[in-house]
Amino acid sequence: MASFSARLLNFWNSPTGPKTTHFWGPVANWGFVLAGLADMRKDPEYISPNMTGVMCVYSLLFMRFAWEVKPRNYLLLACHASNETVQLYQLSRWYSWSTSSAIKAADVKRVDAAPTAAASSDGKTA
């Protein structure tokens, strides 16, 4: 069994270690995940469904890239799988909010269109 220092040195010099973009690219991309997690505290009305959808497609594409690149980049794969999860959750929050808002707006229109109790049979109000 290799010592801790030997394993650390192997990681340091590996093709996906901290000397390469295979390491620092995914580290930087964790910012997307953190931003998505922070946005979960905000109201769903501020979620952009277009941008959230783009982030979902982006993460799917880069998960595929992380799997196919040689050597496989598991850190990038984990980062984009996490981002995909966060963005899909945000999209579901927005969808729930938008459908409930549409139902509320339709109810308000129905109430506004209903005749008032003060209206007389001839259409004149009291």
TORKOL-4160 file (C-alpha; in steps of 0.2 Angstrom, whole numbers, padded with zeros to 4 digits, m for minus):
126
<pt num="1" X="0000" Y="0000" Z="0000"/>
<pt num="2" X="0007" Y="0017" Z="m0005"/>
<pt num="3" X="0010" Y="0030" Z="0008"/>
<pt num="4" X="m0001" Y="0046" Z="0008"/>
<pt num="5" X="0013" Y="0057" Z="0001"/>
<pt num="6" X="0016" Y="0045" Z="m0013"/>
<pt num="7" X="m0002" Y="0045" Z="m0018"/>
<pt num="8" X="m0003" Y="0064" Z="m0017"/>
<pt num="9" X="0012" Y="0065" Z="m0028"/>
<pt num="10" X="0004" Y="0053" Z="m0041"/>
<pt num="11" X="m0011" Y="0064" Z="m0040"/>
<pt num="12" X="m0001" Y="0080" Z="m0042"/>
<pt num="13" X="0008" Y="0073" Z="m0058"/>
<pt num="14" X="m0007" Y="0064" Z="m0065"/>
<pt num="15" X="m0015" Y="0069" Z="m0082"/>
<pt num="16" X="m0030" Y="0075" Z="m0072"/>
<pt num="17" X="m0021" Y="0083" Z="m0058"/>
<pt num="18" X="m0020" Y="0101" Z="m0052"/>
<pt num="19" X="m0006" Y="0105" Z="m0065"/>
<pt num="20" X="m0019" Y="0103" Z="m0079"/>
<pt num="21" X="m0035" Y="0111" Z="m0086"/>
<pt num="22" X="m0043" Y="0094" Z="m0083"/>
<pt num="23" X="m0043" Y="0099" Z="m0064"/>
<pt num="24" X="m0045" Y="0118" Z="m0064"/>
<pt num="25" X="m0059" Y="0119" Z="m0077"/>
<pt num="26" X="m0071" Y="0108" Z="m0067"/>
<pt num="27" X="m0066" Y="0117" Z="m0051"/>
<pt num="28" X="m0072" Y="0134" Z="m0059"/>
<pt num="29" X="m0088" Y="0126" Z="m0066"/>
<pt num="30" X="m0093" Y="0122" Z="m0048"/>
<pt num="31" X="m0098" Y="0140" Z="m0048"/>
<pt num="32" X="m0113" Y="0136" Z="m0058"/>
<pt num="33" X="m0119" Y="0123" Z="m0046"/>
<pt num="34" X="m0116" Y="0135" Z="m0031"/>
<pt num="35" X="m0125" Y="0149" Z="m0040"/>
<pt num="36" X="m0140" Y="0137" Z="m0043"/>
<pt num="37" X="m0140" Y="0132" Z="m0025"/>
<pt num="38" X="m0140" Y="0150" Z="m0020"/>
<pt num="39" X="m0154" Y="0154" Z="m0032"/>
<pt num="40" X="m0166" Y="0141" Z="m0023"/>
<pt num="41" X="m0169" Y="0154" Z="m0010"/>
<pt num="42" X="m0176" Y="0166" Z="m0022"/>
<pt num="43" X="m0194" Y="0167" Z="m0028"/>
<pt num="44" X="m0197" Y="0156" Z="m0044"/>
<pt num="45" X="m0204" Y="0172" Z="m0053"/>
<pt num="46" X="m0186" Y="0177" Z="m0056"/>
<pt num="47" X="m0180" Y="0161" Z="m0064"/>
<pt num="48" X="m0177" Y="0162" Z="m0083"/>
<pt num="49" X="m0184" Y="0147" Z="m0091"/>
<pt num="50" X="m0174" Y="0150" Z="m0107"/>
<pt num="51" X="m0157" Y="0152" Z="m0097"/>
<pt num="52" X="m0161" Y="0137" Z="m0086"/>
<pt num="53" X="m0165" Y="0126" Z="m0101"/>
<pt num="54" X="m0148" Y="0132" Z="m0109"/>
<pt num="55" X="m0139" Y="0127" Z="m0093"/>
<pt num="56" X="m0147" Y="0110" Z="m0094"/>
<pt num="57" X="m0142" Y="0107" Z="m0112"/>
<pt num="58" X="m0124" Y="0114" Z="m0108"/>
<pt num="59" X="m0122" Y="0102" Z="m0093"/>
<pt num="60" X="m0128" Y="0087" Z="m0103"/>
<pt num="61" X="m0116" Y="0091" Z="m0117"/>
<pt num="62" X="m0101" Y="0093" Z="m0105"/>
<pt num="63" X="m0106" Y="0077" Z="m0096"/>
<pt num="64" X="m0104" Y="0068" Z="m0112"/>
<pt num="65" X="m0088" Y="0077" Z="m0116"/>
<pt num="66" X="m0081" Y="0072" Z="m0098"/>
<pt num="67" X="m0085" Y="0054" Z="m0101"/>
<pt num="68" X="m0078" Y="0053" Z="m0119"/>
<pt num="69" X="m0062" Y="0063" Z="m0116"/>
<pt num="70" X="m0046" Y="0053" Z="m0113"/>
<pt num="71" X="m0042" Y="0052" Z="m0099"/>
<pt num="72" X="m0060" Y="0052" Z="m0092"/>
<pt num="73" X="m0063" Y="0067" Z="m0082"/>
<pt num="74" X="m0074" Y="0062" Z="m0067"/>
<pt num="75" X="m0072" Y="0078" Z="m0058"/>
<pt num="76" X="m0080" Y="0087" Z="m0073"/>
<pt num="77" X="m0093" Y="0074" Z="m0075"/>
<pt num="78" X="m0098" Y="0076" Z="m0056"/>
<pt num="79" X="m0099" Y="0094" Z="m0058"/>
<pt num="80" X="m0110" Y="0094" Z="m0073"/>
<pt num="81" X="m0121" Y="0080" Z="m0066"/>
<pt num="82" X="m0124" Y="0091" Z="m0051"/>
<pt num="83" X="m0127" Y="0106" Z="m0061"/>
<pt num="84" X="m0140" Y="0097" Z="m0072"/>
<pt num="85" X="m0149" Y="0091" Z="m0056"/>
<pt num="86" X="m0149" Y="0109" Z="m0049"/>
<pt num="87" X="m0155" Y="0117" Z="m0065"/>
<pt num="88" X="m0169" Y="0104" Z="m0068"/>
<pt num="89" X="m0175" Y="0107" Z="m0050"/>
<pt num="90" X="m0175" Y="0126" Z="m0054"/>
<pt num="91" X="m0185" Y="0123" Z="m0070"/>
<pt num="92" X="m0197" Y="0112" Z="m0060"/>
<pt num="93" X="m0199" Y="0127" Z="m0048"/>
<pt num="94" X="m0202" Y="0139" Z="m0062"/>
<pt num="95" X="m0215" Y="0127" Z="m0071"/>
<pt num="96" X="m0225" Y="0125" Z="m0055"/>
<pt num="97" X="m0225" Y="0143" Z="m0051"/>
<pt num="98" X="m0230" Y="0148" Z="m0069"/>
<pt num="99" X="m0244" Y="0135" Z="m0070"/>
<pt num="100" X="m0251" Y="0141" Z="m0053"/>
<pt num="101" X="m0249" Y="0159" Z="m0058"/>
<pt num="102" X="m0259" Y="0155" Z="m0074"/>
<pt num="103" X="m0273" Y="0147" Z="m0065"/>
<pt num="104" X="m0274" Y="0161" Z="m0052"/>
<pt num="105" X="m0274" Y="0174" Z="m0067"/>
<pt num="106" X="m0288" Y="0164" Z="m0075"/>
<pt num="107" X="m0298" Y="0164" Z="m0059"/>
<pt num="108" X="m0296" Y="0183" Z="m0057"/>
<pt num="109" X="m0303" Y="0185" Z="m0075"/>
<pt num="110" X="m0318" Y="0174" Z="m0071"/>
<pt num="111" X="m0321" Y="0184" Z="m0055"/>
<pt num="112" X="m0320" Y="0201" Z="m0064"/>
<pt num="113" X="m0331" Y="0195" Z="m0078"/>
<pt num="114" X="m0345" Y="0189" Z="m0066"/>
<pt num="115" X="m0360" Y="0200" Z="m0064"/>
<pt num="116" X="m0360" Y="0210" Z="m0047"/>
<pt num="117" X="m0374" Y="0207" Z="m0034"/>
<pt num="118" X="m0379" Y="0226" Z="m0035"/>
<pt num="119" X="m0383" Y="0224" Z="m0054"/>
<pt num="120" X="m0402" Y="0225" Z="m0057"/>
<pt num="121" X="m0412" Y="0214" Z="m0069"/>
<pt num="122" X="m0412" Y="0228" Z="m0082"/>
<pt num="123" X="m0393" Y="0230" Z="m0082"/>
<pt num="124" X="m0392" Y="0246" Z="m0072"/>
<pt num="125" X="m0383" Y="0247" Z="m0056"/>
<pt num="126" X="m0390" Y="0254" Z="m0040"/>
